[in-house]
Amino acid sequence: MSIVNNDVNSAVVSGLLGFQRASDGITQASIGIAQKAAQLRDPQEVLADAATTQLGLTSQLLPSRGDSITSDIVSLSVNLTNAQASTKVLDVANETVGRLIDELA
């Protein structure tokens, strides 16, 4: 019985941890998408801002090539899949506990 109890606890902890990590990843990807959407500006507006402040700061006003909304969308999708998988782990653990209770009763 102790082995079964440890296995069920391990499955529940694993499922909860996986779901939490996926949730954190979804949050980060969503924040990244929102930030990139907010940064979308008219190129002429960016150039006007650069001229009024300093020409040396132009590179900081323009979005960098490495920051891709595509990578955030892919991350969102991957973390959604991870959350769904972790939820299935929790469902199986819940069903297993239910069966054990039924068999022991």
C-alpha positions in Angstrom: 0.0 0.0 0.0 2.9 2.4 0.8 4.3 2.0 -2.7 0.9 2.8 -4.3 0.6 5.8 -2.0 4.0 7.1 -2.9 3.3 6.6 -6.7 0.0 8.5 -6.5 1.6 11.3 -4.5 4.4 11.5 -7.0 1.9 11.6 -9.9 -0.1 14.4 -8.2 3.1 16.4 -7.4 4.4 15.9 -10.9 1.1 17.0 -12.5 0.8 20.1 -10.3 4.4 21.1 -10.9 4.1 20.6 -14.7 0.9 22.6 -14.7 2.5 25.4 -12.7 5.5 25.6 -15.0 3.2 25.6 -18.0 1.1 28.4 -16.4 4.2 30.4 -15.8 5.3 29.9 -19.4 1.9 31.0 -20.7 2.1 34.1 -18.5 5.6 35.0 -19.8 4.6 34.4 -23.5 1.5 36.5 -23.1 3.5 39.3 -21.5 6.0 39.1 -24.4 3.2 39.3 -27.0 1.6 42.2 -25.2 4.9 44.1 -24.9 5.7 43.5 -28.6 2.2 44.6 -29.7 2.6 47.8 -27.6 6.0 48.5 -29.2 4.6 48.5 -32.8 4.9 52.0 -33.9 5.0 53.9 -37.1 8.6 54.0 -38.4 8.4 57.8 -39.1 7.3 58.3 -35.5 10.3 56.3 -34.3 12.7 58.4 -36.5 11.1 61.6 -35.3 11.6 60.6 -31.7 15.2 59.7 -32.5 15.9 63.1 -34.0 14.4 65.0 -31.1 16.3 63.0 -28.4 19.7 61.9 -29.7 20.8 60.1 -32.9 22.9 57.8 -30.8 19.8 56.3 -29.1 18.1 55.3 -32.4 19.1 51.7 -32.0 17.3 51.5 -28.6 14.0 52.9 -30.0 13.8 50.4 -32.8 12.7 46.8 -32.0 15.6 44.4 -32.1 15.6 41.5 -34.6 15.9 38.9 -31.9 12.6 39.8 -30.3 10.1 37.9 -32.4 6.4 37.7 -31.6 6.5 34.4 -33.4 8.7 32.9 -30.6 6.3 34.1 -28.0 3.4 32.6 -29.9 5.2 29.3 -30.2 6.1 29.4 -26.5 2.4 30.0 -25.7 1.4 27.0 -27.8 4.0 24.7 -26.2 3.1 25.8 -22.7 -0.6 25.2 -23.5 0.2 21.7 -24.6 2.3 21.2 -21.4 -0.6 22.4 -19.3 -3.0 20.0 -21.0 -0.6 17.1 -20.5 -0.1 17.9 -16.8 -3.9 18.1 -16.4 -4.2 14.6 -17.8 -1.6 13.4 -15.3 -3.7 14.8 -12.5 -6.9 13.2 -14.0 -5.2 9.8 -14.1 -3.9 10.2 -10.5 -7.4 11.2 -9.4 -9.0 8.1 -11.2 -6.4 5.9 -9.6 -7.1 7.1 -6.1 -10.8 6.7 -6.8 -10.3 3.1 -7.9 -8.2 2.3 -4.9 -10.8 3.7 -2.5 -13.5 1.7 -4.2 -11.4 -1.5 -4.0 -10.5 -1.0 -0.4 -14.1 -0.2 0.6 
